[in-house]
Amino acid sequence: MAVISNGTTVFDAGALGSGVPTGGLTHIKTLTATDDTATMVFTHGTSSVVFDGTYDSYIFKIHNIHPEQDGWFMNVDFSINGSDFDLTKLSNAFRAQQTESNSAQSLAYVTGADNANAAAVQPISFDSSNDADHAMNGELQIWQPASTTFVKHYTSRFQATGSSNFSADYYANGFINTTTAITTVKFLMAGADFDSGQISLYGVKG
Amino acid sequence: MGLISNGTTLFDAGAMAAGLAGNMVFMKKLTASDSANLTFVHGSGGVDFTTYKEYIFFFKDIHLEANANWGVQFDTGSNSNFNQTITSTAFYAYKAEASGNTTLSYNTGIDKAQATTHQVLMMDGLGTDADNSNSGFIKLYDPGSSTFVKAFSSETQVINTNSDGTGNPYCNHCFVSGYINTTTAITKVQFTAASDNFNGDIILYAIA
């Protein structure tokens, strides 16, 4: 049953009418890691994932990622065909950190987490802690992944509890150096697997 | 009465179906008017700190009555001591209106190493001129968790008046991030100035 008001379709076929103003942040898909999860992969057109020109940008909100081991980067990578993760990226990375013992507070560029037109993964959280109460939280935003004109920009920020009991504020920003549409986004730990955690994909309306 | 279209429930029991109107859910707005603090309490006035994994508090035109700093603390259960243990980082970028001084620097004055004092989000020396105000946000992750410590990160744009001791207005971009070192659920979030009262709005949203 449709609901039509003053000539405008408010509801039809189980959805809001296209002319009805709604919130700008739309949940698309949540993936949950369990013990020994190696990767968390979002592919356009698979399992209800939308990752194309429908939205202006996409935000991955990453909650309570708990890794299997201490001391590894959490990474992201991208593909244009779902199988080859070999796209070059130019990026920068920096972080602020402070220990629980007040012994090593600093703001610094992280040369090990940037990319210089390399086909390597992009680190987004630069340490991991397997303590039972430790986790990583943050977000990664990607603009216009389906553009066939421009390279694809991304920015990320993470709060993480470090493996030697420190608080870290991690930033990674850059672009995927391709004008081909990105269809797949993959999250993985540099070593070991995920123990638990969620990654939720949202679309941001233009 | 529910409204069902093509098998999908659009409205029922006085509420719209989840996600239908977007996934950034307005939860509560508090307005400070010469107020000592603003406090969001789980279970009070529509505030719910257990259902969602991420909450965002937006600060709109926070105006202090004294040249001080402004920040946040948290508490658990029915406690109201606002003295949770926090480890955090802080850095900032600023530019002075008159002198042109610029800085990008870590701030050892407002970071925390297992401290229980209030977490400064807007650095000391906030301007009190009639046209001075400060805005930004803090994200709080999974405050209802009984497994993990509670992560937070903030970003604010403020007007400082004494960052270099000259009294010149400064445009100051502050980044604070850390964790509340408890696995007990957070039930209260309180925003205060270091001294005197403040004005402005704080709006709480949840990410569904």
Interface residues (C-beta under 8 A of the other chain):
Chain A: M1 A2 V3 F11 D12 A13 G14 A15 L16 T22 G23 G24 L25 T26 H27 K61 H63 N64 H66 A96 Q97 Q98 T99 E100 S101 N102 S103 Q105 S106 L107 A132 D133 H134 A135 M136 N137 G138 R157 Q159 A160 T161 N165 F166 S167 A168 D169 Q198 S200 Y202
Chain B: L3 I4 S5 N6 G7 T8 L10 G19 L20 A21 G22 N23 M24 K53 E54 T87 S88 T89 A90 F91 L104 S105 Y106 T108 D111 K112 A113 Q114 Y141 D142 S145 T147 F148 V149 A151 F152 S153 F175 S177 G178 Y179 N181 T183 I207 A208
